[in-house]
Amino acid sequence: MKEKEYRAYLETREQSEASIEAAVAYVKEFGDYLKSRGGGPDSAGVEDVKAYAQKLIEENGNTMERFLALARYSYATGSNEVFIYFTRILGGREVLESISDRLAEIAGKETRDSVFEDIETPPLGSPPEAYPPVTGNLLGGLQQLGRGTCHKVLAGNHHGIPVESFTRHKGWLKEAGGLDAFLKRVHAEAVAELERHVAEGKVWYEQVITPEIVEFVRGNQEVLSAVRHGEYLYKTKFPYAPDEWLKESDPLKRRYFACHCPLAREAIIRGEPVIPLDWCYCSGGYGKLMFDVVFAEPTEVEVLESVLAGHDRCRFRIKIPPAFQSPDGRRVRRPGRPSG
């Protein structure tokens, strides 16, 4: 175990001493388990993590604190494949809770309780293939409320992204003086960030970045930014596994490599259950969040293409608020009412 490096990494995250000691202990326990399989924490692969997670589930030791400790160790020590797997098994559960809360706010607690009555979330640490059946059942219940309500419920900030994350973007819009220039800056900054990750060899969120990926993004402003046409912004989702997506020729596998949703993507490769495009309004809510913040009002999003529906990519259309619909994208300030 690379304990010194791990402790140093946790200190950069401002973890308490007690939290650091607990995290180190969790990794050592994982290491003890791996000894029985002829390995150790620094040689662990995805199959080792799957087996250990199942063991923890059976022993009621599958806590979020334990899994986060192992995920952070894999990140700190450069075990990218294992880290990405942890993001897949831990990243979707809060979405289900958030959808439940938003449904209660929009349609009432009674409706929420009815929709979620038979929804049973798999145990923490369950493999990705355990989630699509749950997603299909939940979407079916939401669709019964009507497409408008279904889409409104799903198009929220279900990943809990802090709005403060976009404070700099509000400044960029003001500095740019117009929407088109702002979108170009967002794109340029994203490309520069990817280039830094290539140089440092670090995982960018859940992705390993290569020079080819940087060039792909550089050549399409819709990716990691948007392009304005009339009263709409058009945005294309960055692929979940971009390197594999760029290299793959099989249409089914390309769809699988494109999909980010840990609650649905396994259904693509397995062929079941069928999860309709409506589910991707959750991704649309994620994609429009920055614009909700910089425009200081909720925007409307429409899913145009979805890999769940058989397309090669996920693409969205976001309605620009009237105040920003001038020909150059500059904000139009409406005159106030005369006093008196």
N, C-alpha and C positions, 0 to 999 in steps of 0.2 A: 504493500500500500504506500502511495506517495503522500504520506501524512503531512509532511512539512508544506508541500505545495498546496494541499487541500486547505489546511488551516489558514494559509496566507490568502487564498481565494475567498474563504468565508469572511475573513476580516475585512476585505474590500467591500463586502456586502453589508457591513456594519451589523453582523450577527453578535449576539451576546455571548459571553464566555460559556454560559450553560448550554446555549444552542449549539455552539461549536463542538463542545464535548459530546453532546448527544449525537450530532451528525457523524463525528468520527467513530463513535461506538457503533452506529448503524452500519457504516461501511465495513468495519472490522467483522461484524456479525455476518455480513454478506460474504466477506472473504473466507470466514470459517466454513460457511456453506459450500463455497466453491472448491475448497480443498478436497471435499468428498467427491468432486467431479474432476479432480486433477488439475485445477486451475487456481486463479486468484482474481482479485478485483481489477487488476490491470490487464488481464487477458480475457475478461468476460465478454461474451457476445450476446446478441439479442436472445438467442435460445436459452442462455443461462438466466437472463432476466425474466423471461416468460416462466421458466420452471420455478424460480425463486418467488415470483409474484403469486403463482398458484399455491405454493407452500404457505406463504403468508396469509392468503385468503382462507385457507383451510384451518390455520391456527389463530385466526382473528388478529393477526399482527399487521394487517394491511392498512397502516395509517398513512395519511398524507405526509406527515413529518418524515417518516422513514423513506418513503419514495422520493421526496424532494431531496433528501440527503444523498441518496444514491444518484439521482439525476444530476445534482450539482457536482458530485465527484466525477461523473463521466464527462461533464462539460469542462471542469477544471483541468482534467488530465488529457483532454483531446480525444476522448473516445466518442467521436461524432455520431457513429451509427447507433450506439447504445443511447446516447443523449436524445437523439431524434425519436427513438422508440419510446422513451419516457414521455416526451411531449405528446405522443400519439395516445398513450393510455391515460394521461392525466389532464389533457387539455380540453376535453369536451364536457366534463361533468358539470362545471359551473354554468354551461350554456343551458342545460335542462332546467336548473334551478332558476336561472334568469328568465327563461321563457315562462315558467310557472308564475313568477312574480308579475311579469308584464301582462300576462293573460288576465290575472286577477284585477290589475289596475284598469285594463281596457274593457273587459267583459264581466267583471265581478267575480268574487270568490266562489260563488256557487257554480258558475260555469267552469272556472278553473278546476274545482274539485271533481266535476263530472268528467272533464277531458282527461285529467290525470289519474282517475280512479284506478285504472288497470295498467298504469305505466310503472314498471318496476325497473329502477336503475340497476345495472349490473354492479357487483361488488367492486370497490376500488382496486385497481390493478388488473382488472379483466382485460383480455386481449381485444384488439380493435374489432374483430369480427363479432363480438358480443353485442355491439351497439346498434347496427342497422335495423334489426327487428324492432327495437324500442323506438327508434326514429320513425320507422314506417307507421307504427301504431299511433304515435303522437301526432304525426302529420295528418293521418286520417281523421283524428278527432278535431284538429284545428280546421281542416277543410270543411267539415260539417257546419262550421260557424259562418261560412261564406268566404269567398276569396279575399274580399276587402279586409275583413277582420283577421283572417289568417295571415295575410301579407303584413298588415300593420303590426301584429304581435311579433312576427318573426324578424321584422326589419328594425330591431332595436340594438342597443349596445350590449349584446349578450356576452361578450368577452370581458366586459368591465374595464374597458380602456379608459384611463383617466383623461378627462377633457383637457387637463393641463398639458397633456402631451402635445397639444396643437397650439399652444400659446405662441411659439415661434412662427407658426404658419400664419396666424393672424397678423403678426408683424410683417411677414413677407408680403402678404396681400396689400397692406398699406404702403409698403415701400415700392412695390411693383407698379402701383397706380392703375392697374387693370387686371382683369381675370386672366387674359391670355398670357401676359408676362408672368403672372403668378404661377400658372400651371407649368410654364417652361422652367421656372426656378425650382419648383418642387421636383420636377423630373431630373434636372441637372444635379440637385443635391442628392437624390436617390442613387444616381449613377456613381457619384463620388463616394458615397457610403459603401456601395458594393465593391468599388475598387479598393477601398481600405481593407475590407474583409478578405479580399483575394490576397492582398499583400501580407496580411497578418495571419492568414490561414485559419481564421476563426469562423464558426458557424454563425450565420446571420439568421436570427430567430430559429427556424427549424431547417434551414437550408445550408448546404455547403456550396459556396460560390466559386465559380471558375471564370476565367477570362471570356469564355464563350457566352456565359450567362450575362456578363456585363454588356457585351456587344448586342445581345438580344434585347436587353432593356433599353440600351442607348438608341436602338433603331425603332422603338415604338413608344411614343410619349403616353399612350393609353395605359401602359404598364407602370405601376407605382406613381402615376399622376393621372391625368385625364386630358382629353382633347375636346374643345368646345365647338359645337356645330349648332348655330341658331340658339334656341333656348335650352339646349341640353348639353350635359357633359357625358362623354363616353369613356368608360373605364374598363380595362381588361385585367382580369385577375392574374397576378404573378403565380406561376405553377408551383405546386407544393414541392415537387421533386424536379426542379428545373433542368438539371443536367440530364437526368434520365428522359425527361419529356422532350428535350431538344434532340436527343440521339435516337429515340424510339420511332419506329415506322408502323408498328401494329396499332391500329386505331383504338382498340380496347385498352391496351396498356397505356397509351398516351392520355386517355381520359382518366385512368387511375392515377397516373403521375401528376396530372393537373389538379386533382381534387384535394382541397385542404381539410375538408370536414372530417374530424375523427369519428363523428357519429354516423357517417354515411358512406365514406369512400370505399370501404370493403365490399359494399353491395355492388359496386361497379365490376370488380374483378370476379366476384362470385356469381353474379347474375341474379341475385335475389337478396332481399326483397326489392321490388321496384319502388324507388323513391322519386316521386315527381319533382319537376322543376320548382314547384312552389317552395320546397324546403330551402332553396338557394336565396330566398329573400332574407334569410339570416346572414348570409355572406354579403348580400346587398346592404344590409344595415351596417355591417363592419366597413364596407367600402365607402359609404356616404358620410360616415361619422366626422371625418375631417372637415367636410364641407358644411355640415350642420354647425360646427364650431366657428369656422371662419366667416360664414354668412350670418351667424347669430340667429338662426332659425332652422327648424327641421326642414329637410328636403325630401322630395318624393323620389323613390328609386324603382326602377323596373328591370327585371331580369330579362335580357335579350337572348342570351345563349347560356347553356349549362351543360357541363359534362355529364350530369345525372340524366339529362334528356338526350344524350347522344352526340352532343357537339364536341368539338376538339378543344374548346376553351370555355371559360366563364366570362361573360361580358355584360355590363350593366349600363343603364341610361339614367342619369340623375337630372332632375328638373332644376334649372337655375332660378332662384327667386327673382321676381320682377325687378327688384332694385339693382340687380347686376346684369340685366339683359340689354344693356346698351351695345351698339355695334362693336366697340372695342373692349367690352367687358368691364368698363369702369362703373363704379357705383353711382347710381342716379339718386340724388337726394331730392325727395319731393318737398315742395314748399309747405311750410306749416300754415295752419289757419291764422288769419289775421287776428290780432289781439282785440279785445273789446267786443 
